[in-house]
Amino acid sequence: MKPTHAKGQHTSVTATTESIDLVRSAARAADQKKAENVVAFDVSESLAITDVFMVTSASNERLVSAVVDAVEEALIEQHDRRPLRREGKGEGRWVLLDYGDAVIHVLHDEDRAFYALERLWGDCPAIDVQLPSAGSADIDDDAAPRAV
């Protein structure tokens, strides 16, 4: 049985090194395409289906698609990984890339604000995606996870 923790408590990261490296590569690719507010959470203790969720957004549908394409290309080139499943690409509002051990969400800014995924997973440990840009850390203080 996996240990639980109260909302707001941050435990140490237990996701695999491979899934963390995968998400860091995805975060760099997204950041290079001007994705906004890239965050990642270790959900391995909360979910049995994956280790890491990454969430990022873009200001329009075309940019959402460009970010998704860049992430997919980077993960093929750097990790020889293709998504097991992709959902939402046609609409360009919320695209989910499922890599098994990591799930990457790329949302339109409006959809991200509406669905507030950070609030759903905010009690899980944050993963430092190691981005050089200061703009990636500009998220609402209430939703901001602490990096582990």
Legacy VTK file of the C-alpha trace (Angstrom):
# vtk DataFile Version 3.0
C-alpha trace
ASCII
DATASET POLYDATA
POINTS 148 float
0.000 0.000 0.000
1.318 3.432 -0.931
1.773 5.977 1.848
-0.580 8.948 1.875
-0.046 12.482 3.004
-2.327 15.356 3.885
-3.064 18.099 1.367
-0.309 20.672 1.421
2.346 18.281 2.707
5.132 17.609 0.255
6.907 14.291 0.446
10.097 13.415 -1.349
10.060 12.558 -5.035
9.668 8.831 -5.686
9.232 8.887 -9.476
11.856 7.019 -11.474
14.931 8.837 -12.715
13.971 7.857 -16.264
10.541 9.491 -16.031
12.003 12.635 -14.447
14.643 12.878 -17.213
11.925 12.403 -19.832
9.842 15.224 -18.388
12.852 17.530 -18.094
13.562 16.981 -21.800
9.905 17.664 -22.581
9.999 20.820 -20.458
13.074 22.142 -22.271
11.455 21.490 -25.667
8.224 23.191 -24.561
10.128 26.149 -23.117
12.046 26.611 -26.370
8.703 26.949 -28.187
7.609 29.644 -25.719
5.315 27.453 -23.652
4.308 29.118 -20.405
4.413 28.031 -16.775
5.964 24.598 -17.165
5.411 22.555 -14.003
5.727 18.868 -13.173
4.469 16.753 -10.301
5.502 13.378 -8.957
2.167 11.544 -8.860
3.701 8.091 -8.351
2.360 7.764 -4.804
-1.107 8.998 -5.772
-1.621 7.150 -9.055
-0.686 3.647 -10.072
-0.846 4.465 -13.788
2.032 6.948 -14.133
4.931 8.553 -12.274
4.914 12.162 -13.461
2.452 14.749 -14.765
3.795 17.760 -16.633
1.544 20.735 -17.334
2.272 23.679 -19.601
0.283 26.116 -21.679
0.349 28.381 -24.699
-1.597 31.463 -25.713
-3.229 30.094 -28.876
-4.103 26.855 -30.659
-1.276 27.118 -33.177
1.276 27.506 -30.386
-0.229 24.570 -28.459
0.321 22.416 -31.567
3.871 23.725 -32.017
4.709 22.912 -28.387
3.273 19.396 -28.744
5.256 18.798 -31.941
8.471 20.051 -30.302
7.959 17.826 -27.250
7.285 14.753 -29.373
10.333 15.407 -31.583
12.629 15.994 -28.599
11.545 12.819 -26.832
12.033 10.763 -29.989
15.497 12.249 -30.586
16.734 12.254 -26.983
14.992 9.208 -25.499
13.784 7.173 -28.491
10.281 7.422 -27.018
6.985 7.951 -28.793
3.718 8.558 -26.966
1.629 5.480 -26.286
-1.439 7.652 -26.723
-2.181 11.191 -27.882
-5.491 12.941 -27.299
-6.840 16.348 -28.312
-4.355 17.339 -31.006
-7.039 18.199 -33.582
-8.643 20.852 -31.404
-5.389 22.426 -30.235
-6.881 23.378 -26.864
-5.714 20.568 -24.591
-3.347 17.893 -25.823
-2.409 14.945 -23.664
0.715 12.925 -24.499
0.837 9.640 -22.599
4.300 8.068 -22.368
3.281 5.499 -19.763
5.560 6.678 -16.966
4.925 10.345 -17.786
1.837 12.201 -18.954
2.304 15.600 -20.564
-0.546 18.095 -20.753
-0.262 21.070 -23.124
-3.234 23.391 -22.736
-4.465 26.663 -24.151
-4.070 29.349 -21.452
-7.860 29.689 -21.054
-8.354 25.934 -20.603
-5.506 25.753 -18.138
-7.053 28.480 -16.016
-10.457 26.773 -16.168
-9.340 23.215 -15.353
-6.605 24.241 -12.869
-4.707 20.940 -12.987
-2.069 22.344 -10.631
-4.702 22.608 -7.927
-5.681 18.960 -8.405
-2.112 17.724 -8.038
-0.731 20.497 -5.831
-0.408 18.138 -2.860
2.046 15.969 -4.818
5.760 16.765 -4.762
6.861 19.184 -7.456
9.682 18.209 -9.777
12.270 20.802 -10.683
12.204 20.766 -14.487
15.463 22.743 -14.490
14.513 25.465 -16.948
16.760 28.484 -17.338
13.935 30.902 -18.178
12.397 32.911 -15.365
9.024 32.985 -17.130
8.419 29.307 -16.433
8.018 29.934 -12.725
5.338 32.652 -12.991
2.358 30.742 -11.671
-0.242 31.779 -9.170
1.111 31.552 -5.605
-1.873 29.428 -4.550
-1.119 26.917 -7.285
2.665 27.040 -7.073
4.203 23.771 -5.918
7.431 23.701 -3.997
10.271 22.166 -5.974
11.794 18.994 -4.597
LINES 1 149
148 0 1 2 3 4 5 6 7 8 9 10 11 12 13 14 15 16 17 18 19 20 21 22 23 24 25 26 27 28 29 30 31 32 33 34 35 36 37 38 39 40 41 42 43 44 45 46 47 48 49 50 51 52 53 54 55 56 57 58 59 60 61 62 63 64 65 66 67 68 69 70 71 72 73 74 75 76 77 78 79 80 81 82 83 84 85 86 87 88 89 90 91 92 93 94 95 96 97 98 99 100 101 102 103 104 105 106 107 108 109 110 111 112 113 114 115 116 117 118 119 120 121 122 123 124 125 126 127 128 129 130 131 132 133 134 135 136 137 138 139 140 141 142 143 144 145 146 147
